[in-house]
Amino acid sequence: MLTTPVTDVSSLSVRLDGQVALVTGGASGIGRAIAERFAASGARVAVLDLDQDATRRVADGLPGEALALHCDVTSTDSVRAAVSAAHEQAGPVDVCVNSAGIAALAPAESLSDGQWDATIAVNLSGTYRVCREVGAAMLERGRGKIINLASQAATVALPEHVAYCASKFGVVGLTRVLALEWAGRGVTANTISPTVVLTPLGLQAWDNPRGEAHQAEIPVGRFAAPEEIAAVAAFLASGAADMINGADLVVDGGFTIR
């Protein structure tokens, strides 16, 4: 059996009042937890996702005013339309979180072209498209924060994760270049690299003997809760993290230190 996280993030007090936050992949999983945390901290949140109905349900359940925007991160036109709508309806974006992602797992010699292409298109190219579109407006204003979701798979190799590892290693590299180029103009960029997170999809994939074996490899002896990743994102979005730039905050219970 997987260990159920017993975690309390209520002691973290972060206020994001007056800020506009855009979260891709915000209709489920980690993205949803981040949207909920940001809204609870006072931000006006634009929830972007491919699933319009789920996006609306999440936005309707957030405190304050929230936007539900359809966005396909593999399409430049879709990204531009969603970011433009966020700016028009909520105001200039202060914080951009890229959480949209997929995982196609198979031995490297068996992964299809379609699985490879889709993984790179969403996880890496999609992250870049959103960063480019939001970042251009942030640079014009001279301030902003980019937070990209990477993974422990951006630090170590994992079996059957060839496309996923490639995409997430790429996200870290992409983010570091943005951090180098943009920080002098007021825009910082960082990544968060979680271990397995017990979202509904995470449970579906890992609540099995394979997951139990992987959990046992983590020094703290468990996987992460979505709220823990959201708390890290809230900290990075806050003024307390203004000096953090180009960092990869690994939230993996120590798995990658081995």
LUMKOLTOR-799080 format. One record per residue: residue number from 1; residue in one letter; x, y, z of N, C-alpha, C, O in turn. Coordinates in pm, whole numbers, plus 50000, padded with zeros to 5 digits. Layout:
residues N
NUM, A, X, Y, Z, X, Y, Z, X, Y, Z, X, Y, Z
...
This chain:
residues 258
1, M, 50084, 49879, 50000, 50000, 50000, 50000, 50087, 50125, 50000, 50192, 50129, 50065
2, L, 50043, 50227, 49928, 50114, 50354, 49931, 50087, 50424, 50062, 49978, 50414, 50119
3, T, 50187, 50497, 50111, 50172, 50575, 50233, 50092, 50700, 50204, 50125, 50776, 50113
4, T, 49986, 50722, 50280, 49906, 50842, 50263, 49975, 50960, 50330, 50002, 50954, 50450
5, P, 50006, 51066, 50255, 50075, 51180, 50316, 49991, 51244, 50426, 49872, 51271, 50407
6, V, 50053, 51268, 50539, 49990, 51346, 50646, 50070, 51475, 50654, 50174, 51482, 50721
7, T, 50022, 51575, 50586, 50098, 51698, 50573, 50011, 51819, 50600, 49893, 51820, 50566
8, D, 50069, 51920, 50662, 49996, 52042, 50696, 50073, 52161, 50641, 50180, 52195, 50691
9, V, 50018, 52223, 50538, 50086, 52339, 50478, 50024, 52470, 50525, 50055, 52577, 50473
10, S, 49936, 52462, 50625, 49865, 52582, 50670, 49958, 52683, 50737, 49923, 52801, 50748
11, S, 50075, 52637, 50782, 50166, 52730, 50849, 50234, 52824, 50752, 50293, 52924, 50794
12, L, 50228, 52794, 50622, 50286, 52885, 50522, 50188, 52998, 50496, 50076, 52976, 50448
13, S, 50229, 53117, 50527, 50143, 53234, 50507, 50198, 53317, 50393, 50299, 53387, 50408
14, V, 50132, 53310, 50278, 50173, 53383, 50160, 50054, 53463, 50110, 49945, 53409, 50093
15, R, 50075, 53591, 50086, 49969, 53675, 50030, 50008, 53718, 49889, 50119, 53765, 49864
16, L, 49913, 53700, 49797, 49932, 53737, 49658, 49824, 53835, 49614, 49784, 53838, 49498
17, D, 49777, 53915, 49709, 49669, 54009, 49680, 49707, 54105, 49567, 49819, 54157, 49563
18, G, 49613, 54126, 49477, 49635, 54219, 49367, 49711, 54161, 49251, 49732, 54230, 49151
19, Q, 49754, 54037, 49261, 49831, 53976, 49152, 49741, 53891, 49063, 49641, 53835, 49109
20, V, 49778, 53883, 48938, 49710, 53796, 48843, 49802, 53679, 48813, 49917, 53697, 48775
21, A, 49749, 53557, 48832, 49827, 53436, 48808, 49762, 53352, 48699, 49641, 53329, 48701
22, L, 49842, 53307, 48606, 49796, 53221, 48498, 49853, 53081, 48522, 49973, 53066, 48542
23, V, 49767, 52979, 48521, 49810, 52843, 48550, 49763, 52751, 48437, 49643, 52733, 48418
24, T, 49857, 52692, 48363, 49818, 52594, 48262, 49804, 52457, 48328, 49865, 52430, 48431
25, G, 49722, 52372, 48266, 49695, 52243, 48329, 49621, 52260, 48460, 49631, 52175, 48548
26, G, 49548, 52371, 48473, 49488, 52407, 48600, 49359, 52337, 48634, 49303, 52359, 48742
27, A, 49309, 52251, 48545, 49181, 52184, 48571, 49196, 52058, 48653, 49096, 52000, 48695
28, S, 49318, 52012, 48677, 49336, 51887, 48751, 49475, 51881, 48812, 49563, 51959, 48778
29, G, 49492, 51787, 48903, 49622, 51754, 48957, 49697, 51868, 49022, 49640, 51947, 49098
30, I, 49825, 51876, 48992, 49911, 51978, 49053, 49865, 52116, 49012, 49862, 52207, 49096
31, G, 49829, 52135, 48886, 49784, 52266, 48840, 49663, 52314, 48918, 49655, 52430, 48956
32, R, 49569, 52225, 48941, 49450, 52262, 49018, 49487, 52301, 49160, 49436, 52400, 49212
33, A, 49576, 52223, 49224, 49618, 52256, 49361, 49685, 52392, 49366, 49666, 52468, 49461
34, I, 49765, 52424, 49264, 49831, 52555, 49261, 49728, 52666, 49241, 49734, 52769, 49308
35, A, 49634, 52646, 49150, 49529, 52746, 49130, 49453, 52772, 49258, 49423, 52886, 49292
36, E, 49420, 52665, 49330, 49346, 52679, 49456, 49429, 52752, 49561, 49377, 52837, 49634
37, R, 49556, 52720, 49568, 49642, 52786, 49666, 49659, 52934, 49633, 49652, 53019, 49722
38, F, 49681, 52966, 49508, 49698, 53105, 49468, 49571, 53185, 49496, 49578, 53297, 49547
39, A, 49456, 53128, 49462, 49330, 53199, 49485, 49308, 53221, 49634, 49263, 53328, 49675
40, A, 49338, 53121, 49716, 49324, 53134, 49861, 49418, 53239, 49917, 49393, 53297, 50023
41, S, 49528, 53265, 49846, 49626, 53365, 49890, 49595, 53504, 49835, 49672, 53597, 49858
42, G, 49484, 53517, 49764, 49440, 53649, 49720, 49461, 53683, 49574, 49423, 53791, 49529
43, A, 49521, 53591, 49499, 49546, 53619, 49357, 49419, 53600, 49276, 49331, 53522, 49313
44, R, 49411, 53671, 49165, 49308, 53644, 49065, 49368, 53546, 48968, 49471, 53574, 48906
45, V, 49305, 53430, 48952, 49364, 53319, 48879, 49295, 53296, 48746, 49172, 53290, 48739
46, A, 49375, 53284, 48641, 49326, 53240, 48510, 49364, 53093, 48497, 49481, 53058, 48487
47, V, 49261, 53007, 48495, 49282, 52863, 48485, 49277, 52824, 48337, 49174, 52842, 48272
48, L, 49386, 52772, 48285, 49394, 52732, 48144, 49406, 52581, 48135, 49485, 52519, 48205
49, D, 49325, 52522, 48046, 49332, 52378, 48029, 49263, 52341, 47898, 49187, 52419, 47842
50, L, 49292, 52220, 47852, 49230, 52169, 47730, 49085, 52128, 47755, 49001, 52136, 47665
51, D, 49055, 52084, 47877, 48922, 52038, 47915, 48839, 52157, 47964, 48850, 52198, 48079
52, Q, 48757, 52212, 47874, 48685, 52335, 47906, 48587, 52316, 48022, 48576, 52404, 48107
53, D, 48515, 52203, 48026, 48417, 52182, 48132, 48485, 52172, 48268, 48440, 52234, 48365
54, A, 48592, 52095, 48275, 48664, 52083, 48402, 48726, 52215, 48442, 48731, 52249, 48561
55, T, 48774, 52291, 48345, 48833, 52422, 48373, 48729, 52514, 48436, 48758, 52585, 48532
56, R, 48608, 52513, 48382, 48500, 52596, 48435, 48465, 52554, 48578, 48442, 52639, 48664
57, R, 48459, 52424, 48603, 48425, 52377, 48737, 48529, 52422, 48839, 48494, 52465, 48949
58, V, 48655, 52412, 48803, 48761, 52455, 48895, 48753, 52605, 48918, 48756, 52649, 49033
59, A, 48741, 52683, 48812, 48735, 52829, 48826, 48615, 52871, 48909, 48626, 52961, 48992
60, D, 48501, 52806, 48888, 48381, 52841, 48965, 48396, 52810, 49112, 48331, 52872, 49196
61, G, 48482, 52716, 49145, 48501, 52679, 49285, 48607, 52758, 49358, 48627, 52740, 49478
62, L, 48676, 52846, 49287, 48782, 52925, 49351, 48724, 53049, 49418, 48626, 53106, 49370
63, P, 48783, 53091, 49529, 48738, 53216, 49592, 48776, 53335, 49505, 48875, 53331, 49432
64, G, 48698, 53441, 49514, 48726, 53560, 49435, 48690, 53538, 49289, 48617, 53445, 49255
65, E, 48741, 53625, 49204, 48713, 53616, 49061, 48821, 53532, 48992, 48940, 53558, 49005
66, A, 48776, 53432, 48919, 48868, 53346, 48846, 48818, 53327, 48704, 48698, 53332, 48678
67, L, 48912, 53306, 48613, 48878, 53287, 48472, 48899, 53141, 48433, 48992, 53075, 48480
68, A, 48811, 53092, 48347, 48826, 52960, 48288, 48852, 52978, 48139, 48765, 53027, 48067
69, L, 48970, 52940, 48093, 49008, 52964, 47954, 49056, 52835, 47889, 49142, 52765, 47942
70, H, 48998, 52806, 47772, 49044, 52691, 47696, 49181, 52721, 47638, 49205, 52829, 47585
71, C, 49272, 52624, 47649, 49406, 52643, 47591, 49467, 52510, 47554, 49476, 52419, 47637
72, D, 49509, 52499, 47431, 49587, 52386, 47382, 49730, 52435, 47369, 49762, 52512, 47278
73, V, 49817, 52391, 47461, 49953, 52446, 47463, 50036, 52400, 47344, 50146, 52452, 47323
74, T, 49987, 52305, 47265, 50059, 52264, 47145, 50030, 52355, 47027, 50088, 52337, 46919
75, S, 49940, 52451, 47044, 49901, 52542, 46936, 49938, 52686, 46972, 49891, 52739, 47073
76, T, 50021, 52747, 46891, 50059, 52886, 46915, 49937, 52977, 46912, 49926, 53067, 46995
77, D, 49847, 52954, 46820, 49727, 53038, 46811, 49641, 53024, 46937, 49590, 53124, 46987
78, S, 49626, 52903, 46988, 49547, 52881, 47109, 49611, 52949, 47229, 49542, 53011, 47310
79, V, 49742, 52936, 47240, 49813, 53001, 47352, 49797, 53152, 47344, 49769, 53217, 47445
80, R, 49814, 53208, 47225, 49802, 53353, 47211, 49661, 53401, 47247, 49645, 53503, 47313
81, A, 49560, 53326, 47203, 49422, 53364, 47233, 49395, 53358, 47382, 49330, 53447, 47437
82, A, 49443, 53252, 47449, 49417, 53237, 47593, 49490, 53344, 47674, 49432, 53401, 47767
83, V, 49614, 53371, 47640, 49690, 53473, 47713, 49630, 53611, 47689, 49621, 53691, 47782
84, S, 49589, 53638, 47566, 49524, 53766, 47537, 49395, 53782, 47617, 49366, 53889, 47670
85, A, 49316, 53673, 47625, 49192, 53679, 47702, 49220, 53702, 47850, 49147, 53776, 47916
86, A, 49323, 53639, 47901, 49360, 53659, 48042, 49396, 53804, 48068, 49353, 53863, 48167
87, H, 49476, 53863, 47980, 49515, 54003, 47995, 49393, 54095, 47988, 49381, 54189, 48067
88, E, 49304, 54068, 47894, 49188, 54155, 47875, 49088, 54145, 47990, 49029, 54245, 48030
89, Q, 49070, 54024, 48043, 48965, 54002, 48142, 49014, 54012, 48286, 48936, 54045, 48376
90, A, 49142, 53984, 48309, 49193, 53987, 48446, 49299, 54094, 48469, 49318, 54140, 48581
91, G, 49367, 54134, 48362, 49475, 54230, 48375, 49608, 54165, 48345, 49614, 54043, 48324
92, P, 49714, 54242, 48343, 49846, 54187, 48311, 49885, 54074, 48405, 49859, 54081, 48526
93, V, 49945, 53970, 48351, 49982, 53852, 48430, 50110, 53880, 48509, 50211, 53922, 48453
94, D, 50102, 53858, 48639, 50218, 53875, 48727, 50295, 53745, 48746, 50418, 53745, 48758
95, V, 50222, 53634, 48749, 50282, 53502, 48775, 50229, 53404, 48673, 50108, 53393, 48652
96, C, 50320, 53332, 48609, 50281, 53231, 48510, 50333, 53096, 48557, 50453, 53078, 48579
97, V, 50241, 53000, 48571, 50278, 52864, 48610, 50245, 52769, 48496, 50130, 52762, 48452
98, N, 50343, 52698, 48449, 50323, 52597, 48345, 50319, 52459, 48408, 50422, 52403, 48446
99, S, 50197, 52405, 48419, 50179, 52274, 48480, 50122, 52171, 48384, 50115, 52053, 48417
100, A, 50081, 52214, 48265, 50026, 52120, 48167, 50132, 52017, 48129, 50246, 52053, 48097
101, G, 50095, 51891, 48132, 50192, 51788, 48098, 50127, 51653, 48077, 50018, 51627, 48127
102, I, 50196, 51567, 48003, 50151, 51431, 47981, 50271, 51337, 47998, 50386, 51381, 47997
103, A, 50241, 51208, 48013, 50347, 51108, 48024, 50310, 50986, 47941, 50205, 50926, 47963
104, A, 50395, 50951, 47847, 50380, 50829, 47768, 50498, 50739, 47803, 50612, 50770, 47768
105, L, 50470, 50629, 47870, 50577, 50544, 47924, 50589, 50414, 47845, 50490, 50346, 47817
106, A, 50713, 50383, 47810, 50742, 50259, 47738, 50894, 50244, 47732, 50966, 50343, 47743
107, P, 50943, 50122, 47714, 51087, 50107, 47690, 51130, 50192, 47571, 51053, 50210, 47477
108, A, 51251, 50242, 47576, 51296, 50337, 47474, 51284, 50279, 47333, 51254, 50352, 47238
109, E, 51308, 50149, 47319, 51304, 50090, 47185, 51161, 50067, 47136, 51139, 50034, 47019
110, S, 51063, 50085, 47227, 50924, 50058, 47190, 50839, 50184, 47176, 50730, 50178, 47120
111, L, 50888, 50296, 47226, 50808, 50419, 47222, 50784, 50460, 47077, 50876, 50463, 46996
112, S, 50660, 50491, 47046, 50626, 50529, 46908, 50662, 50673, 46879, 50682, 50753, 46971
113, D, 50670, 50707, 46752, 50692, 50846, 46712, 50582, 50935, 46768, 50609, 51046, 46815
114, G, 50459, 50888, 46763, 50347, 50968, 46812, 50357, 50997, 46960, 50327, 51108, 47004
115, Q, 50399, 50896, 47039, 50414, 50917, 47183, 50527, 51015, 47213, 50513, 51103, 47298
116, W, 50638, 50999, 47142, 50750, 51092, 47160, 50709, 51234, 47124, 50730, 51328, 47201
117, D, 50651, 51250, 47005, 50616, 51383, 46956, 50514, 51451, 47046, 50525, 51570, 47074
118, A, 50415, 51376, 47093, 50312, 51435, 47180, 50372, 51481, 47312, 50337, 51588, 47362
119, T, 50461, 51400, 47370, 50522, 51435, 47498, 50605, 51562, 47487, 50595, 51651, 47571
120, I, 50687, 51570, 47384, 50770, 51690, 47364, 50682, 51810, 47332, 50709, 51921, 47379
121, A, 50578, 51789, 47252, 50491, 51900, 47212, 50421, 51964, 47331, 50410, 52086, 47338
122, V, 50373, 51883, 47424, 50302, 51937, 47540, 50401, 51986, 47647, 50396, 52102, 47688
123, N, 50489, 51896, 47690, 50571, 51925, 47808, 50678, 52031, 47784, 50703, 52116, 47869
124, L, 50742, 52025, 47669, 50853, 52116, 47642, 50812, 52232, 47551, 50823, 52348, 47590
125, S, 50766, 52201, 47431, 50728, 52308, 47339, 50611, 52389, 47393, 50607, 52511, 47377
126, G, 50515, 52322, 47458, 50401, 52394, 47516, 50445, 52490, 47625, 50395, 52603, 47634
127, T, 50537, 52444, 47708, 50590, 52532, 47813, 50657, 52654, 47751, 50639, 52766, 47798
128, Y, 50736, 52631, 47646, 50803, 52743, 47580, 50703, 52841, 47520, 50719, 52962, 47535
129, R, 50600, 52790, 47452, 50502, 52879, 47390, 50439, 52972, 47493, 50426, 53092, 47470
130, V, 50399, 52916, 47605, 50333, 52998, 47707, 50433, 53097, 47768, 50400, 53214, 47788
131, C, 50554, 53050, 47797, 50657, 53141, 47851, 50683, 53256, 47754, 50695, 53372, 47796
132, R, 50693, 53225, 47627, 50722, 53328, 47527, 50611, 53431, 47521, 50637, 53552, 47515
133, E, 50486, 53384, 47521, 50373, 53475, 47508, 50354, 53561, 47633, 50336, 53682, 47624
134, V, 50357, 53496, 47749, 50340, 53571, 47874, 50464, 53655, 47903, 50455, 53769, 47948
135, G, 50581, 53596, 47877, 50706, 53664, 47908, 50724, 53793, 47833, 50779, 53889, 47887
136, A, 50679, 53799, 47707, 50694, 53922, 47629, 50622, 54037, 47697, 50674, 54148, 47703
137, A, 50501, 54011, 47747, 50426, 54116, 47816, 50490, 54151, 47950, 50491, 54268, 47989
138, M, 50542, 54051, 48019, 50610, 54078, 48146, 50732, 54167, 48124, 50757, 54259, 48201
139, L, 50806, 54138, 48019, 50927, 54217, 47991, 50891, 54362, 47959, 50966, 54453, 47995
140, E, 50781, 54384, 47891, 50737, 54521, 47863, 50707, 54597, 47991, 50733, 54717, 48001
141, R, 50651, 54526, 48089, 50617, 54590, 48218, 50737, 54597, 48312, 50738, 54678, 48405
142, G, 50837, 54513, 48288, 50955, 54513, 48371, 50942, 54433, 48498, 51018, 54454, 48593
143, R, 50845, 54339, 48502, 50834, 54253, 48619, 50747, 54131, 48588, 50661, 54134, 48500
144, G, 50774, 54024, 48662, 50695, 53903, 48646, 50771, 53781, 48696, 50892, 53785, 48717
145, K, 50696, 53672, 48714, 50757, 53548, 48762, 50707, 53432, 48678, 50587, 53416, 48653
146, I, 50802, 53350, 48634, 50773, 53228, 48561, 50804, 53110, 48651, 50913, 53102, 48708
147, I, 50709, 53018, 48665, 50730, 52896, 48744, 50691, 52778, 48656, 50574, 52762, 48620
148, N, 50788, 52695, 48621, 50763, 52581, 48533, 50774, 52450, 48611, 50867, 52430, 48689
149, L, 50678, 52361, 48588, 50682, 52230, 48653, 50772, 52137, 48573, 50744, 52104, 48458
150, A, 50880, 52096, 48637, 50968, 51995, 48579, 50938, 51863, 48650, 50822, 51823, 48657
151, S, 51038, 51795, 48702, 51016, 51664, 48763, 51148, 51612, 48817, 51255, 51658, 48778
152, Q, 51139, 51515, 48909, 51260, 51443, 48946, 51321, 51377, 48822, 51441, 51348, 48818
153, A, 51237, 51354, 48720, 51284, 51298, 48593, 51362, 51398, 48511, 51404, 51367, 48400
154, A, 51383, 51519, 48564, 51473, 51616, 48502, 51611, 51611, 48565, 51701, 51684, 48522
155, T, 51628, 51526, 48666, 51756, 51516, 48736, 51819, 51379, 48720, 51940, 51367, 48707
156, V, 51735, 51275, 48720, 51784, 51138, 48709, 51709, 51065, 48598, 51599, 51104, 48560
157, A, 51771, 50961, 48547, 51706, 50878, 48446, 51611, 50780, 48514, 51643, 50722, 48617
158, L, 51493, 50763, 48455, 51395, 50668, 48506, 51361, 50570, 48394, 51344, 50611, 48280
159, P, 51349, 50441, 48425, 51317, 50345, 48320, 51181, 50372, 48258, 51086, 50409, 48328
160, E, 51172, 50352, 48128, 51050, 50370, 48050, 51003, 50515, 48045, 50887, 50542, 48012
161, H, 51091, 50609, 48076, 51057, 50751, 48077, 51139, 50830, 47975, 51169, 50947, 47997
162, V, 51177, 50768, 47863, 51272, 50835, 47774, 51218, 50968, 47723, 51290, 51068, 47725
163, A, 51093, 50972, 47677, 51037, 51099, 47628, 51010, 51194, 47743, 51036, 51314, 47732
164, Y, 50959, 51143, 47852, 50927, 51227, 47967, 51054, 51290, 48025, 51057, 51410, 48051
165, C, 51158, 51208, 48044, 51285, 51263, 48094, 51341, 51367, 47998, 51385, 51474, 48041
166, A, 51339, 51338, 47869, 51390, 51433, 47771, 51314, 51565, 47780, 51373, 51672, 47775
167, S, 51182, 51556, 47792, 51102, 51679, 47797, 51129, 51758, 47923, 51138, 51881, 47918
168, K, 51143, 51690, 48036, 51160, 51761, 48163, 51303, 51812, 48181, 51323, 51919, 48239
169, F, 51402, 51738, 48134, 51537, 51794, 48129, 51535, 51921, 48045, 51600, 52020, 48079
170, G, 51460, 51917, 47935, 51449, 52034, 47848, 51383, 52152, 47917, 51424, 52266, 47897
171, V, 51281, 52125, 47998, 51213, 52233, 48070, 51309, 52304, 48165, 51307, 52426, 48176
172, V, 51394, 52226, 48232, 51492, 52289, 48323, 51590, 52374, 48242, 51620, 52487, 48282
173, G, 51639, 52323, 48130, 51732, 52400, 48048, 51667, 52525, 47992, 51727, 52633, 47996
174, L, 51546, 52512, 47941, 51471, 52627, 47890, 51456, 52733, 47997, 51480, 52851, 47972
175, T, 51418, 52691, 48117, 51391, 52787, 48225, 51518, 52859, 48267, 51515, 52977, 48301
176, R, 51629, 52789, 48266, 51755, 52853, 48305, 51798, 52958, 48203, 51854, 53061, 48239
177, V, 51772, 52932, 48075, 51803, 53034, 47974, 51714, 53157, 47995, 51762, 53270, 47987
178, L, 51585, 53136, 48021, 51496, 53249, 48049, 51546, 53326, 48171, 51546, 53449, 48172
179, A, 51587, 53253, 48274, 51636, 53318, 48396, 51758, 53405, 48366, 51773, 53514, 48421
180, L, 51845, 53355, 48279, 51966, 53429, 48243, 51933, 53552, 48160, 51989, 53660, 48183
181, E, 51843, 53536, 48064, 51814, 53645, 47971, 51719, 53750, 48029, 51729, 53868, 47995
182, W, 51628, 53709, 48115, 51518, 53797, 48154, 51531, 53860, 48292, 51468, 53962, 48318
183, A, 51611, 53802, 48381, 51613, 53853, 48518, 51658, 53999, 48525, 51608, 54077, 48606
184, G, 51752, 54036, 48439, 51797, 54175, 48437, 51691, 54273, 48393, 51706, 54394, 48409
185, R, 51583, 54219, 48335, 51471, 54303, 48292, 51347, 54282, 48380, 51236, 54319, 48343
186, G, 51369, 54222, 48497, 51264, 54216, 48598, 51183, 54089, 48603, 51089, 54080, 48682
187, V, 51216, 53989, 48521, 51136, 53866, 48516, 51223, 53748, 48559, 51322, 53716, 48493
188, T, 51186, 53683, 48668, 51259, 53566, 48714, 51192, 53439, 48663, 51075, 53439, 48628
189, A, 51269, 53330, 48660, 51218, 53202, 48611, 51281, 53089, 48692, 51403, 53085, 48711
190, N, 51196, 52999, 48740, 51242, 52886, 48821, 51158, 52763, 48787, 51051, 52772, 48728
191, T, 51211, 52647, 48826, 51137, 52522, 48809, 51114, 52456, 48944, 51189, 52476, 49039
192, I, 51008, 52375, 48948, 50981, 52287, 49062, 50986, 52145, 49009, 50925, 52114, 48906
193, S, 51059, 52058, 49079, 51075, 51920, 49034, 51024, 51824, 49141, 51098, 51787, 49232
194, P, 50898, 51783, 49129, 50842, 51691, 49229, 50878, 51545, 49203, 50916, 51508, 49092
195, T, 50866, 51466, 49307, 50859, 51321, 49293, 50719, 51286, 49244, 50646, 51374, 49200
196, V, 50680, 51161, 49251, 50542, 51124, 49222, 50450, 51202, 49316, 50474, 51209, 49437
197, V, 50347, 51260, 49259, 50250, 51337, 49338, 50117, 51263, 49335, 50072, 51219, 49229
198, L, 50054, 51248, 49451, 49935, 51166, 49463, 49809, 51242, 49423, 49718, 51264, 49503
199, T, 49807, 51280, 49299, 49686, 51328, 49233, 49605, 51204, 49191, 49654, 51092, 49203
200, P, 49482, 51223, 49144, 49408, 51105, 49094, 49484, 51028, 48988, 49485, 50905, 48991
201, L, 49548, 51098, 48894, 49626, 51028, 48792, 49750, 50962, 48851, 49790, 50853, 48810
202, G, 49811, 51029, 48949, 49927, 50971, 49016, 49892, 50842, 49088, 49966, 50744, 49081
203, L, 49779, 50843, 49156, 49734, 50721, 49224, 49704, 50610, 49124, 49738, 50494, 49147
204, Q, 49641, 50646, 49014, 49607, 50547, 48914, 49733, 50480, 48858, 49734, 50360, 48832
205, A, 49838, 50559, 48841, 49960, 50507, 48781, 50049, 50433, 48880, 50122, 50342, 48842
206, W, 50044, 50473, 49008, 50146, 50426, 49102, 50092, 50347, 49220, 50172, 50297, 49300
207, D, 49961, 50332, 49235, 49907, 50255, 49347, 49909, 50107, 49310, 49806, 50046, 49284
208, N, 50029, 50051, 49309, 50052, 49913, 49267, 50190, 49871, 49319, 50262, 49953, 49375
209, P, 50228, 49746, 49301, 50358, 49702, 49351, 50476, 49784, 49299, 50572, 49809, 49372
210, R, 50468, 49828, 49174, 50576, 49913, 49119, 50585, 50043, 49198, 50695, 50088, 49229
211, G, 50470, 50102, 49230, 50470, 50225, 49308, 50521, 50203, 49448, 50594, 50288, 49501
212, E, 50486, 50093, 49509, 50533, 50063, 49643, 50685, 50050, 49645, 50752, 50094, 49738
213, A, 50739, 49988, 49540, 50884, 49972, 49532, 50952, 50107, 49513, 51056, 50133, 49574
214, H, 50893, 50194, 49430, 50952, 50327, 49409, 50942, 50411, 49536, 51036, 50483, 49571
215, Q, 50830, 50401, 49605, 50814, 50475, 49730, 50922, 50437, 49830, 50972, 50522, 49904
216, A, 50957, 50308, 49834, 51057, 50261, 49928, 51196, 50316, 49897, 51284, 50315, 49983
217, E, 51217, 50365, 49773, 51346, 50423, 49736, 51360, 50568, 49784, 51470, 50624, 49778
218, I, 51252, 50628, 49830, 51254, 50768, 49872, 51289, 50775, 50020, 51221, 50712, 50101
219, P, 51392, 50849, 50057, 51434, 50852, 50197, 51323, 50886, 50297, 51321, 50829, 50406
220, V, 51231, 50976, 50262, 51124, 51009, 50357, 51015, 50903, 50358, 50927, 50906, 50444
221, G, 51019, 50809, 50264, 50929, 50695, 50267, 50790, 50716, 50213, 50699, 50638, 50242
222, R, 50771, 50821, 50134, 50637, 50844, 50077, 50648, 50931, 49953, 50753, 50987, 49923
223, F, 50534, 50941, 49881, 50521, 51034, 49770, 50468, 51168, 49822, 50442, 51184, 49941
224, A, 50453, 51265, 49731, 50414, 51401, 49770, 50263, 51420, 49755, 50198, 51354, 49674
225, A, 50211, 51513, 49833, 50072, 51557, 49820, 50069, 51679, 49728, 50164, 51757, 49728
226, P, 49963, 51697, 49649, 49955, 51813, 49561, 49970, 51945, 49635, 50027, 52040, 49582
227, E, 49918, 51951, 49756, 49924, 52074, 49834, 50068, 52115, 49867, 50098, 52233, 49883
228, E, 50156, 52016, 49877, 50296, 52048, 49906, 50362, 52117, 49787, 50440, 52210, 49804
229, I, 50330, 52072, 49668, 50386, 52136, 49549, 50326, 52276, 49533, 50396, 52370, 49495
230, A, 50198, 52289, 49562, 50132, 52420, 49554, 50193, 52518, 49652, 50205, 52637, 49622
231, A, 50231, 52471, 49769, 50293, 52560, 49868, 50427, 52613, 49819, 50460, 52730, 49841
232, V, 50504, 52527, 49753, 50633, 52571, 49696, 50609, 52674, 49587, 50681, 52774, 49578
233, A, 50508, 52650, 49503, 50477, 52746, 49397, 50434, 52880, 49455, 50472, 52985, 49403
234, A, 50355, 52877, 49562, 50311, 53002, 49625, 50430, 53080, 49680, 50436, 53202, 49668
235, F, 50524, 53009, 49740, 50645, 53076, 49789, 50721, 53141, 49675, 50763, 53256, 49685
236, L, 50740, 53067, 49565, 50813, 53124, 49452, 50740, 53243, 49392, 50804, 53334, 49339
237, A, 50608, 53244, 49400, 50529, 53355, 49346, 50535, 53478, 49434, 50502, 53588, 49390
238, S, 50576, 53460, 49558, 50573, 53571, 49655, 50699, 53656, 49647, 50799, 53617, 49587
239, G, 50691, 53773, 49709, 50807, 53862, 49713, 50923, 53805, 49791, 51036, 53848, 49773
240, A, 50896, 53707, 49880, 51003, 53645, 49957, 51101, 53569, 49870, 51213, 53539, 49914
241, A, 51061, 53537, 49747, 51146, 53459, 49658, 51206, 53542, 49546, 51251, 53488, 49445
242, D, 51206, 53674, 49561, 51255, 53761, 49453, 51401, 53735, 49415, 51440, 53762, 49301
243, M, 51480, 53682, 49507, 51621, 53658, 49479, 51646, 53517, 49426, 51761, 53481, 49398
244, I, 51541, 53439, 49412, 51557, 53304, 49357, 51532, 53310, 49207, 51423, 53347, 49163
245, N, 51632, 53273, 49130, 51624, 53283, 48984, 51710, 53175, 48921, 51828, 53161, 48954
246, G, 51650, 53099, 48830, 51722, 52991, 48764, 51740, 52868, 48849, 51823, 52782, 48817
247, A, 51663, 52859, 48958, 51675, 52745, 49048, 51580, 52633, 49008, 51475, 52658, 48948
248, D, 51617, 52512, 49042, 51528, 52397, 49029, 51502, 52346, 49170, 51589, 52281, 49230
249, L, 51384, 52375, 49224, 51351, 52331, 49360, 51299, 52190, 49354, 51188, 52165, 49307
250, V, 51377, 52098, 49403, 51345, 51955, 49395, 51266, 51916, 49519, 51314, 51930, 49632
251, V, 51144, 51867, 49498, 51054, 51828, 49607, 51031, 51679, 49594, 50926, 51634, 49549
252, D, 51132, 51603, 49635, 51130, 51459, 49605, 51161, 51372, 49726, 51185, 51252, 49711
253, G, 51160, 51431, 49845, 51187, 51351, 49964, 51327, 51294, 49970, 51355, 51207, 50052
254, G, 51416, 51342, 49883, 51555, 51296, 49882, 51586, 51187, 49781, 51695, 51131, 49783
255, F, 51490, 51156, 49692, 51514, 51046, 49597, 51637, 51070, 49510, 51715, 50978, 49486
256, T, 51656, 51193, 49464, 51764, 51219, 49368, 51900, 51243, 49434, 51999, 51268, 49365
257, I, 51907, 51236, 49568, 52038, 51255, 49632, 52120, 51127, 49635, 52238, 51129, 49668
258, R, 52057, 51017, 49600, 52130, 50888, 49606, 52240, 50883, 49501, 52312, 50783, 49490
